[in-house]
Every structure is written in C-alpha cells, then in structure tokens.
Amino acid sequence: MTTAHLSPPAGPVEPGGFDFQRHAWFAGLGAVGYARVPLLGIAKPTEGELSLLLFRLRMAASARVRHHLPGDIGGFAAAITTGDRSAISQQALQDLRSSNLAHLLAISGLHMGLLSAVVFSGLRLILALHPVTATRWPSRSIAAGAALIAATGYLALSGGNVATERAYVMCAVALCALMIGRRAISLRAVGVAGIIVLALRPEALMGPGFQMSFAATTALVAVFGWMRDFEGEVIPRRLRPVAAVVISSAVAGFATAPISAAHFNTVSHYGLVANLLSVPLMGVLVIPAAVLAVLIAPFGLEGIPLWAMGLGLRWILFVAEGVSNLPGARSFVPGPGGWVLPLLALGFLWLLIWQGSLRWLGCPVMVLSLIVWQATTRPDVLVADTGTLVGIMTAEGRALSREKGAGFIARNWLENDGDGVNQSVAAARWVKNTTGIIHLSGKRAVAAFRDCRRGEIVIASVQMEPDPAWNCRVFDPIQLRETGALALWKMPKGWHITTAKEHAGARLWNSRPARGANR
C-alpha cells in the first residue's frame, strides 16, 4: 500500500515521434507516476513468489559484486551480470554512449553469445581430455546443452528484459542446432530466431534493440559466410583472430550505425576505434572471469575473478572516457521520415540474402533511403500536448518558449532536429509574435490576453475561453488532450497542422473510453 500520484501514459511528444502509450500498452502499464512514501506490504504475496525470489537473488548478487568492486566499475559489473544499472554514474553512462560502447552495458547478444561460447568451449575442452569422453560421448551436444542451461540461468539472473530475451532466443536456436548436428551460424538460424522473437513480442519490431541486433547478426553471418565460401587464403592463419575481431566490429558498426542514428539522432565518429579497443577484452577477460566467479561464489572465492573482471571493465571505462573527450567525437543528425528505415532495410536484406549479381541492386535502394533522409524537413512549429511548450524553427535552430519545464519534451524536439544544444540555449532564440504563434504560459498571461489577428495561432498552457469575436485559432489543454502534440508547417495559404492522434490513428493504446464506461 502507498500513496501515489498517477497519470495516463503520455502520447508522442510530436506527430510521428516515439509513442510511449504504445510502449506502455504492450508492457502492461496502465498508469505512470511517483510516490513520496515507501511501499508497504500488508500481507505476504500469494502470486509471483518465483519472480520475487529471482529478484532477491539478483539484488543480492548485485550487492555482492559491488562489495568487491566499488564505484563505476562495480556498477558496470553489476549491470552486465544482473541487469542492475542503479550503481553506475550518469557521467560514465554518457561516456559509454558518446563512444558507442553503451551496447556493452546492456545484456544482449554479445554477452549471451560470449557466455555460451565460454561454457561450450570450456566443457568441450574438458571432455576432450579423456579418451572415453572424447571418442564415445557426443561431446559437442553435451557442451551445447550445458551452454543452453548456462544461458537460461543468465536470462533468469539478468531480469529477462526484451533485449536479453531476444539474445537468449538467438543463442538457443544456435545451440539447439549444434545439439542435432546442424550448422549453428546461418541465415536460416537468424530467420528462425526472428520468427520466434516476433511471435512472442510482435511490438519489438518497432524498437531499436530488435532492429540493431538483427541487423548486426544478419550482416555478420552473411559476411563471414562469404569469407568461408571464398576460395583461396586471403588472410594468413596467424592473423585470422585479429582480422576476425576487426571485421566483426566494422561490419556490426556499419550495419547498426544508420539505425542507431535514426533512433537516437547521434553518430559516434570514433565508435569503431573504441569497440576495437574494448570488445576483445569482453571475450578474453571479462566474461570468462564472470563465469568463474559464478562457479566459485558458493565457496566465497569470487573475489579473485571479480578483481580480474574489474581490470577489464576499468580499461573499457578508460577507453570510453578518452574517446568521448576527443574533439568531434559525436555529432547530431535529424530524425528521418517514415520511409527511410523501411527502404534501408529492404536494400540491406536484398544485398545480403539475394544470390548472384542482382544482389548489388540493394545498394541503390540503400543510397535512396539516405537521400530521402537528407531531404526530410522538420516542422516549422511544434506544440506540446499540454500546451506548456512551443518550439519554432529559426535560422539558428529551434527556439523554445520556456527556459525550464517540460524538459523531456524539449530534449526530444532538439534531438529530433539534430540540434545538440540544451533547453536554455534554445530558449534564448525565442522572439515573441514574429511568426504568428502566440504562447500564453500561466493563468496571468491568459487573463491578460485581449485580442488576436487573422491567421495567428494561440497556444495556452491553461484552460482558456476564447472570445467569439477573435479571428484566430486557439489551442488549450482541453483541445490538446484530444489532438495530442501538434506539428505545423507554414504554407502560402496559412498553416498546415498535423496532430499526433491523426498520425497514430485510433489504436487500443490511445482510444479513450466513453464517459461512464467501466475502466
């Protein structure tokens, strides 16, 4: 029991933007908010005891890791072992994002794959040491089964978020293929994993995690398949491990960079260098040390492998900080239009899947998607769905009507514009009554407003009763609640207005029940 302040999940901050209502609907969230007092339980829960037990185990493991590794290193270690990111600082998070190393923080395909590979390789090596187990036992199937059990335990320990579930499915498909004697790494396996993930979570298709992980996996499988089928020895045998790291980092980086830029509006220019300096250490030191720590933790001996794990994570954080501080380490790009990512995916898949010389037709399609992206125009005016913030595009960038407040909306608008400034800088660009847009913030401003001219648009942050004699259009929170956020384009004959509700359509997650209906 508690006292909480709740509100319905908010809609997109602009038409076509990220729809949190859709996300909340699929996540089973009916409301969001905050509480000022602790949550108290009046009785022992009768349902979900297993999930509570796993949660306690996760938190206990996270505390134990952070006991041995304090600071950001311990927070990093807890994040990649238990999914608990609460102990890592905002500065470390920003450094990882700016250097394109934030994917190392999320328990995804890299971590799940490395864990499975360590368990599979280690057990198969042990079985190969004795003649009986090496010649009479199906060592590969046994090792694959043990790796699948380890991956399942990792899924439970990590909290089982969407990215981890997706990575687990992909690893499970590969390990099951090994157990029945089929090729583990193939485009067919990637396709089967994609079908399973979409059958379990169809909404994942719209998320950056699904798109980036399957883009990277598909590209890596296709490229290494081409290299395997190529006749002749291009790379000397001794240099193949190094070449594999360089090629995999470069291929995965190129495959995911456009998708990352489309969703997060940033480009890390030194991301390839940072990954080359960091990713090999994850496979050579960090993940093997984590596996060893789990195996000997029941005996209280996890300190030494965690210390070794901390050395690797300390280096990764050092690389992230150094790369993020380089001049021009990161730049901002505007958000793409709705056709960009579908065109890009079509060209990408055509290039990788089609056989023969016709596969190169995928390249012009990908180039076309980038041209369409470059030609995307941003709205001249954006209006928040609460009426508390207005943004007008100027020659210097978007000007915001407020220096403080509605910070989440302001940050998203500026990011979608490809503008890296903060809200206070954008607010300094604001000049009143120069474009026909009037923003009235607060009750006093609304009460003092007297008249408007034809063609002007008035945005009020509180409820407003317009005078019938006014020759302008008024939007207040009551109207904006029905329309959602607004995007306006200046046309020769006036303003063209697009609403978030029109763009999204009538969906299960944004349809409001009729008055008196049971909720």
PLY file of the C-alpha trace (Angstrom):
ply
format ascii 1.0
element vertex 519
property float x
property float y
property float z
element edge 518
property int vertex1
property int vertex2
end_header
0.00 0.00 0.00
1.16 3.52 -0.72
0.02 6.98 -1.75
0.97 7.69 -5.35
0.38 10.39 -7.94
-0.61 8.68 -11.19
-1.48 9.80 -14.69
-2.18 8.03 -18.00
0.89 7.25 -20.13
1.71 10.25 -22.30
1.49 10.18 -26.10
4.21 11.12 -28.60
5.96 14.44 -27.98
5.33 15.22 -31.66
3.40 13.58 -34.52
5.35 10.53 -35.64
7.55 10.52 -32.54
8.14 7.66 -30.11
4.73 6.55 -28.81
5.05 5.84 -25.09
1.35 4.93 -24.94
2.01 2.05 -27.34
5.06 1.01 -25.34
3.11 1.12 -22.07
0.21 -0.85 -23.56
2.45 -3.74 -24.62
4.32 -3.56 -21.31
1.04 -3.81 -19.37
1.34 -0.36 -17.76
-1.98 1.36 -17.06
-0.51 4.47 -15.44
2.78 6.14 -14.59
3.69 8.44 -11.73
5.58 8.71 -8.49
5.22 8.19 -4.75
6.71 10.21 -1.90
6.46 7.43 0.69
7.80 3.86 0.72
5.76 0.94 -0.49
4.39 -1.14 2.38
3.18 -4.71 2.13
0.28 -5.71 4.39
0.44 -9.43 3.63
2.76 -11.97 2.08
2.16 -12.12 -1.70
0.48 -15.29 -2.87
1.39 -14.89 -6.53
4.68 -14.34 -8.27
6.78 -15.89 -5.49
9.26 -17.26 -8.01
9.75 -13.84 -9.62
10.25 -12.28 -6.16
12.79 -14.96 -5.30
14.69 -14.29 -8.52
14.56 -10.56 -7.84
16.02 -11.04 -4.36
18.73 -13.26 -5.84
19.55 -10.60 -8.45
19.79 -7.83 -5.87
21.90 -9.98 -3.55
24.27 -10.84 -6.41
24.46 -7.18 -7.44
25.31 -6.12 -3.87
27.97 -8.81 -3.64
29.57 -7.72 -6.91
29.58 -4.06 -5.82
31.07 -5.04 -2.47
34.15 -6.37 -4.27
34.18 -3.70 -6.99
33.08 -0.27 -5.74
32.29 2.77 -7.87
31.50 2.79 -11.57
33.46 -0.43 -12.11
31.18 -2.26 -9.69
28.13 -0.63 -11.25
29.32 -1.77 -14.68
29.95 -5.30 -13.41
26.52 -5.45 -11.74
24.85 -4.22 -14.92
26.32 -6.92 -17.17
25.78 -9.73 -14.65
22.42 -8.95 -13.03
20.96 -6.17 -15.17
21.10 -3.72 -12.24
22.29 -0.34 -13.58
21.48 1.70 -10.48
25.10 1.98 -9.31
26.71 3.40 -12.45
27.06 7.18 -12.62
25.46 9.42 -15.24
28.89 10.58 -16.40
30.01 7.01 -17.08
26.77 6.35 -18.95
27.31 9.46 -21.07
30.89 8.43 -21.86
29.75 4.97 -22.95
27.06 6.46 -25.19
29.35 9.06 -26.74
31.96 6.41 -27.57
29.39 3.93 -28.97
30.14 1.47 -26.15
26.74 1.63 -24.45
25.84 -1.72 -26.02
28.38 -3.34 -23.68
26.23 -2.23 -20.75
23.05 -3.96 -21.94
22.79 -7.72 -21.55
22.25 -8.54 -25.21
23.58 -10.79 -27.93
27.25 -10.04 -27.26
27.10 -11.04 -23.60
24.82 -14.02 -24.13
26.94 -15.23 -27.03
30.21 -14.84 -25.14
28.82 -16.62 -22.08
27.55 -19.52 -24.17
30.83 -19.70 -26.07
32.90 -19.78 -22.87
30.79 -22.56 -21.33
30.62 -24.53 -24.60
34.36 -24.27 -25.31
35.39 -24.96 -21.71
33.25 -28.07 -21.29
34.18 -29.44 -24.69
37.85 -28.97 -23.83
37.36 -30.85 -20.56
35.56 -33.70 -22.33
38.38 -33.92 -24.87
40.96 -34.58 -22.15
39.88 -38.20 -21.58
39.86 -40.81 -24.37
36.46 -42.26 -23.37
34.61 -38.95 -23.27
36.45 -37.72 -26.36
35.72 -40.75 -28.57
32.48 -42.27 -27.25
30.45 -39.38 -25.88
28.71 -36.77 -28.06
30.84 -34.04 -26.58
29.57 -31.30 -28.85
25.92 -31.97 -28.00
26.70 -32.21 -24.28
28.64 -28.95 -24.34
25.85 -27.23 -26.28
23.27 -28.47 -23.75
25.35 -27.17 -20.84
25.77 -23.83 -22.60
21.99 -23.65 -23.08
21.47 -24.29 -19.36
24.00 -21.55 -18.53
22.30 -19.14 -20.92
18.93 -19.91 -19.30
20.37 -19.17 -15.88
21.86 -15.93 -17.18
18.45 -14.96 -18.57
16.82 -15.51 -15.17
19.59 -13.72 -13.26
19.56 -10.70 -15.56
15.87 -9.93 -15.11
14.77 -11.11 -18.54
14.21 -7.81 -20.32
13.32 -7.68 -24.01
16.92 -7.40 -25.27
18.05 -10.31 -23.11
15.10 -12.48 -24.18
15.90 -11.75 -27.82
19.55 -12.66 -27.31
18.58 -15.84 -25.46
16.31 -16.97 -28.29
19.07 -16.45 -30.85
21.60 -18.35 -28.73
19.10 -21.13 -28.01
18.44 -21.63 -31.72
22.18 -21.86 -32.43
22.84 -24.26 -29.53
19.91 -26.49 -30.45
21.26 -26.63 -33.99
24.60 -27.81 -32.60
22.91 -30.47 -30.49
21.22 -32.02 -33.55
24.28 -31.71 -35.76
23.22 -28.76 -37.89
25.15 -25.60 -38.72
24.73 -23.18 -35.80
25.52 -19.94 -37.60
23.43 -19.44 -40.73
20.87 -17.04 -42.10
18.24 -19.73 -41.55
19.02 -19.74 -37.82
18.74 -15.94 -37.75
15.38 -16.19 -39.54
14.07 -18.79 -37.08
15.18 -16.62 -34.14
13.45 -13.60 -35.67
10.19 -15.51 -36.13
10.27 -16.73 -32.52
11.01 -13.26 -31.11
8.24 -11.63 -33.17
5.78 -14.37 -32.22
6.48 -13.71 -28.54
6.79 -9.91 -28.77
5.49 -8.53 -32.08
5.91 -4.96 -30.82
9.69 -5.49 -30.71
9.82 -4.94 -34.48
9.46 -1.18 -33.96
12.19 -0.94 -31.33
15.85 -0.09 -31.91
17.02 -3.15 -29.97
15.41 -5.65 -32.33
16.43 -3.74 -35.44
20.04 -3.22 -34.41
20.67 -6.71 -33.04
19.21 -8.50 -36.06
20.91 -6.09 -38.47
24.28 -6.79 -36.87
23.69 -10.55 -36.67
22.44 -10.82 -40.25
25.37 -8.80 -41.58
27.94 -10.80 -39.60
26.51 -14.16 -40.66
26.37 -13.10 -44.31
29.87 -11.60 -44.41
31.56 -14.50 -42.65
29.59 -16.87 -44.87
31.02 -15.13 -47.93
34.52 -15.39 -46.42
34.02 -19.09 -45.67
32.90 -19.85 -49.22
35.68 -17.79 -50.79
38.29 -19.93 -52.45
41.85 -19.11 -51.55
43.64 -17.85 -48.46
43.43 -14.08 -48.31
44.35 -13.68 -44.63
47.28 -15.64 -43.13
46.25 -18.16 -40.48
48.15 -16.40 -37.68
46.37 -13.10 -38.35
42.87 -14.55 -38.60
41.88 -14.00 -34.93
42.88 -10.33 -35.15
41.23 -9.96 -38.54
38.04 -11.58 -37.22
37.81 -9.00 -34.42
38.42 -6.08 -36.78
36.00 -7.35 -39.43
33.24 -8.21 -36.93
33.48 -4.81 -35.23
33.50 -2.97 -38.56
30.61 -4.98 -40.06
28.45 -4.70 -36.95
29.23 -1.00 -36.68
28.31 -0.23 -40.28
25.15 -2.34 -40.07
23.85 -0.68 -36.91
25.10 2.90 -37.36
22.20 4.13 -39.56
19.61 2.53 -37.28
21.23 3.99 -34.18
21.39 7.42 -35.79
17.72 7.18 -36.82
16.53 6.32 -33.31
18.97 8.29 -31.15
19.95 11.14 -33.53
23.66 10.82 -32.78
26.68 9.50 -34.65
29.81 8.39 -32.79
32.72 9.07 -35.13
35.27 7.03 -33.19
32.94 4.17 -32.28
34.88 1.64 -34.37
38.15 2.51 -32.61
36.51 2.29 -29.19
34.96 -1.09 -29.99
38.23 -2.49 -31.32
39.91 -1.49 -28.06
37.14 -2.81 -25.82
35.14 -5.70 -27.31
38.04 -8.23 -27.45
38.62 -7.73 -23.74
34.98 -8.64 -23.03
35.52 -12.07 -24.62
39.04 -12.70 -23.36
38.80 -11.47 -19.78
35.51 -10.01 -18.56
33.01 -12.77 -19.44
35.33 -15.73 -18.57
36.07 -14.08 -15.22
32.35 -13.59 -14.60
31.64 -17.27 -15.35
34.42 -18.36 -12.99
33.10 -16.01 -10.29
29.64 -17.59 -10.52
31.09 -21.12 -10.29
33.15 -20.46 -7.15
30.86 -17.92 -5.47
29.17 -20.63 -3.30
32.59 -21.18 -1.69
33.16 -17.47 -1.07
36.09 -17.33 -3.52
34.61 -14.96 -6.12
36.92 -12.09 -5.12
39.83 -13.04 -7.39
37.84 -13.50 -10.66
35.86 -10.35 -9.88
39.13 -8.48 -9.44
40.25 -9.72 -12.87
36.85 -8.75 -14.28
37.28 -5.29 -12.78
40.58 -4.83 -14.62
38.85 -5.34 -17.95
35.94 -3.07 -17.08
38.33 -0.39 -15.82
40.03 -0.40 -19.23
36.67 -0.16 -21.06
35.61 2.83 -18.95
39.03 4.40 -19.58
38.59 3.95 -23.33
35.05 5.34 -23.18
36.17 8.44 -21.31
39.14 9.05 -23.60
37.20 8.57 -26.84
34.23 10.67 -25.67
36.58 13.58 -24.88
38.17 13.61 -28.34
37.26 16.65 -30.48
34.28 15.88 -32.68
33.64 12.53 -31.03
29.91 12.85 -31.57
27.62 14.74 -33.94
23.85 15.07 -34.17
21.57 14.21 -37.09
17.86 14.98 -37.60
15.29 12.24 -37.30
14.38 10.50 -40.59
10.99 10.35 -42.25
8.78 7.28 -42.12
10.06 5.75 -45.38
13.78 5.86 -44.56
14.20 2.78 -42.36
11.90 0.52 -44.47
13.85 1.46 -47.63
17.14 0.96 -45.83
16.06 -2.47 -44.54
14.83 -3.53 -47.98
18.14 -2.65 -49.64
20.14 -4.18 -46.78
18.29 -7.51 -46.89
18.34 -7.62 -50.70
22.11 -7.17 -50.66
22.71 -9.89 -48.06
20.10 -12.52 -48.95
19.77 -12.39 -52.74
22.08 -14.71 -54.66
24.05 -13.72 -57.76
24.94 -10.36 -59.26
21.42 -8.98 -58.80
22.18 -8.62 -55.11
24.01 -5.36 -55.85
20.66 -3.76 -56.66
20.27 -3.42 -52.92
22.97 -0.72 -52.85
20.98 1.86 -54.89
17.98 1.26 -52.62
20.10 1.94 -49.55
21.52 5.08 -51.16
17.98 6.19 -52.00
16.99 5.83 -48.35
19.86 8.10 -47.32
18.83 10.65 -49.95
15.27 10.58 -48.62
16.67 11.02 -45.11
18.72 14.02 -46.21
15.62 15.59 -47.79
13.49 15.19 -44.64
12.16 18.53 -43.36
11.33 19.24 -39.77
8.09 21.05 -38.71
8.21 24.83 -38.53
6.37 24.77 -35.19
5.92 22.07 -32.55
3.38 22.25 -29.73
3.42 20.03 -26.63
0.27 18.07 -25.85
-0.11 20.00 -22.59
0.37 23.44 -24.14
3.29 24.11 -21.80
5.95 24.35 -24.51
6.16 25.65 -28.08
9.13 25.31 -30.43
9.59 27.46 -33.55
12.24 26.67 -36.16
14.58 29.59 -36.86
17.77 30.08 -38.86
19.81 29.29 -35.72
17.73 26.24 -34.80
14.54 25.62 -32.90
13.55 28.36 -30.47
11.74 27.21 -27.33
9.19 29.30 -25.46
10.43 28.29 -22.00
13.87 28.04 -20.44
12.75 25.49 -17.84
9.96 22.98 -17.57
8.83 20.24 -19.99
12.48 19.21 -20.20
11.77 15.75 -21.61
9.74 17.23 -24.49
12.34 19.92 -25.17
15.19 17.40 -25.24
13.33 15.14 -27.67
12.46 18.01 -30.01
16.05 19.22 -30.14
17.40 15.69 -30.63
14.96 15.04 -33.47
16.12 18.31 -35.05
19.72 17.11 -34.84
20.48 20.02 -32.52
22.87 19.33 -29.66
22.14 22.44 -27.56
20.30 22.37 -24.23
16.92 23.91 -23.44
18.25 27.18 -22.04
20.25 27.88 -25.21
17.24 27.09 -27.38
15.05 29.35 -25.20
17.42 32.27 -25.83
16.44 32.12 -29.52
12.78 32.85 -28.75
11.32 36.07 -30.11
7.63 36.73 -29.45
4.99 37.44 -32.10
7.22 37.21 -35.17
5.68 34.14 -36.83
2.02 34.37 -35.90
2.40 31.92 -33.00
1.44 33.22 -29.55
2.22 31.18 -26.45
0.40 32.05 -23.23
2.05 30.42 -20.23
0.14 30.54 -16.96
-3.18 31.95 -15.75
-1.99 35.55 -15.66
-0.91 35.52 -19.31
-4.25 34.01 -20.33
-6.24 36.53 -18.29
-4.28 39.48 -19.73
-4.70 38.36 -23.36
-7.19 40.53 -25.21
-7.16 40.03 -28.98
-5.51 38.23 -31.90
-5.36 38.75 -35.64
-6.45 36.56 -38.52
-4.04 33.71 -39.22
-2.47 33.74 -35.75
-2.45 30.63 -33.57
-2.71 30.94 -29.79
-1.35 28.18 -27.54
-2.43 28.34 -23.88
-0.96 26.26 -21.06
-4.19 26.52 -19.00
-7.84 26.29 -19.93
-8.99 29.30 -21.95
-12.36 30.63 -23.11
-11.72 32.40 -26.46
-13.80 35.42 -27.38
-16.16 34.58 -30.31
-15.02 37.84 -31.96
-11.43 36.67 -32.18
-10.31 35.82 -35.71
-7.67 33.25 -34.78
-7.34 29.62 -33.73
-6.85 28.73 -30.06
-5.45 25.51 -28.57
-5.64 24.96 -24.82
-5.05 21.78 -22.74
-8.66 20.67 -23.23
-8.32 20.63 -27.03
-4.76 19.32 -26.96
-5.91 16.39 -24.85
-7.99 15.27 -27.83
-5.45 16.04 -30.56
-2.16 15.28 -28.86
1.01 17.14 -29.80
0.89 19.38 -32.88
3.26 19.89 -35.81
2.73 22.98 -38.00
4.13 23.79 -41.43
3.93 27.30 -42.88
2.12 27.26 -46.23
1.35 30.13 -48.67
-2.32 29.98 -47.67
-1.77 29.53 -43.94
-0.73 26.84 -41.50
-0.92 23.11 -42.20
-1.49 21.33 -38.88
-0.82 17.66 -38.16
-1.86 16.12 -34.86
-0.30 13.18 -33.07
-3.70 11.49 -32.85
-4.23 11.74 -36.61
-0.76 10.37 -37.29
-1.11 7.43 -34.89
-4.73 6.63 -35.71
-7.28 5.10 -33.36
-5.45 2.35 -31.50
-6.08 0.25 -28.44
-3.46 2.20 -26.52
-4.73 5.72 -27.29
-8.52 5.29 -27.52
-10.26 6.91 -24.57
-13.29 5.06 -23.13
-16.66 6.79 -23.24
-17.82 8.57 -20.14
-19.47 6.21 -17.71
-17.81 3.15 -19.24
-16.19 0.68 -16.90
-12.44 1.12 -16.74
0 1
1 2
2 3
3 4
4 5
5 6
6 7
7 8
8 9
9 10
10 11
11 12
12 13
13 14
14 15
15 16
16 17
17 18
18 19
19 20
20 21
21 22
22 23
23 24
24 25
25 26
26 27
27 28
28 29
29 30
30 31
31 32
32 33
33 34
34 35
35 36
36 37
37 38
38 39
39 40
40 41
41 42
42 43
43 44
44 45
45 46
46 47
47 48
48 49
49 50
50 51
51 52
52 53
53 54
54 55
55 56
56 57
57 58
58 59
59 60
60 61
61 62
62 63
63 64
64 65
65 66
66 67
67 68
68 69
69 70
70 71
71 72
72 73
73 74
74 75
75 76
76 77
77 78
78 79
79 80
80 81
81 82
82 83
83 84
84 85
85 86
86 87
87 88
88 89
89 90
90 91
91 92
92 93
93 94
94 95
95 96
96 97
97 98
98 99
99 100
100 101
101 102
102 103
103 104
104 105
105 106
106 107
107 108
108 109
109 110
110 111
111 112
112 113
113 114
114 115
115 116
116 117
117 118
118 119
119 120
120 121
121 122
122 123
123 124
124 125
125 126
126 127
127 128
128 129
129 130
130 131
131 132
132 133
133 134
134 135
135 136
136 137
137 138
138 139
139 140
140 141
141 142
142 143
143 144
144 145
145 146
146 147
147 148
148 149
149 150
150 151
151 152
152 153
153 154
154 155
155 156
156 157
157 158
158 159
159 160
160 161
161 162
162 163
163 164
164 165
165 166
166 167
167 168
168 169
169 170
170 171
171 172
172 173
173 174
174 175
175 176
176 177
177 178
178 179
179 180
180 181
181 182
182 183
183 184
184 185
185 186
186 187
187 188
188 189
189 190
190 191
191 192
192 193
193 194
194 195
195 196
196 197
197 198
198 199
199 200
200 201
201 202
202 203
203 204
204 205
205 206
206 207
207 208
208 209
209 210
210 211
211 212
212 213
213 214
214 215
215 216
216 217
217 218
218 219
219 220
220 221
221 222
222 223
223 224
224 225
225 226
226 227
227 228
228 229
229 230
230 231
231 232
232 233
233 234
234 235
235 236
236 237
237 238
238 239
239 240
240 241
241 242
242 243
243 244
244 245
245 246
246 247
247 248
248 249
249 250
250 251
251 252
252 253
253 254
254 255
255 256
256 257
257 258
258 259
259 260
260 261
261 262
262 263
263 264
264 265
265 266
266 267
267 268
268 269
269 270
270 271
271 272
272 273
273 274
274 275
275 276
276 277
277 278
278 279
279 280
280 281
281 282
282 283
283 284
284 285
285 286
286 287
287 288
288 289
289 290
290 291
291 292
292 293
293 294
294 295
295 296
296 297
297 298
298 299
299 300
300 301
301 302
302 303
303 304
304 305
305 306
306 307
307 308
308 309
309 310
310 311
311 312
312 313
313 314
314 315
315 316
316 317
317 318
318 319
319 320
320 321
321 322
322 323
323 324
324 325
325 326
326 327
327 328
328 329
329 330
330 331
331 332
332 333
333 334
334 335
335 336
336 337
337 338
338 339
339 340
340 341
341 342
342 343
343 344
344 345
345 346
346 347
347 348
348 349
349 350
350 351
351 352
352 353
353 354
354 355
355 356
356 357
357 358
358 359
359 360
360 361
361 362
362 363
363 364
364 365
365 366
366 367
367 368
368 369
369 370
370 371
371 372
372 373
373 374
374 375
375 376
376 377
377 378
378 379
379 380
380 381
381 382
382 383
383 384
384 385
385 386
386 387
387 388
388 389
389 390
390 391
391 392
392 393
393 394
394 395
395 396
396 397
397 398
398 399
399 400
400 401
401 402
402 403
403 404
404 405
405 406
406 407
407 408
408 409
409 410
410 411
411 412
412 413
413 414
414 415
415 416
416 417
417 418
418 419
419 420
420 421
421 422
422 423
423 424
424 425
425 426
426 427
427 428
428 429
429 430
430 431
431 432
432 433
433 434
434 435
435 436
436 437
437 438
438 439
439 440
440 441
441 442
442 443
443 444
444 445
445 446
446 447
447 448
448 449
449 450
450 451
451 452
452 453
453 454
454 455
455 456
456 457
457 458
458 459
459 460
460 461
461 462
462 463
463 464
464 465
465 466
466 467
467 468
468 469
469 470
470 471
471 472
472 473
473 474
474 475
475 476
476 477
477 478
478 479
479 480
480 481
481 482
482 483
483 484
484 485
485 486
486 487
487 488
488 489
489 490
490 491
491 492
492 493
493 494
494 495
495 496
496 497
497 498
498 499
499 500
500 501
501 502
502 503
503 504
504 505
505 506
506 507
507 508
508 509
509 510
510 511
511 512
512 513
513 514
514 515
515 516
516 517
517 518
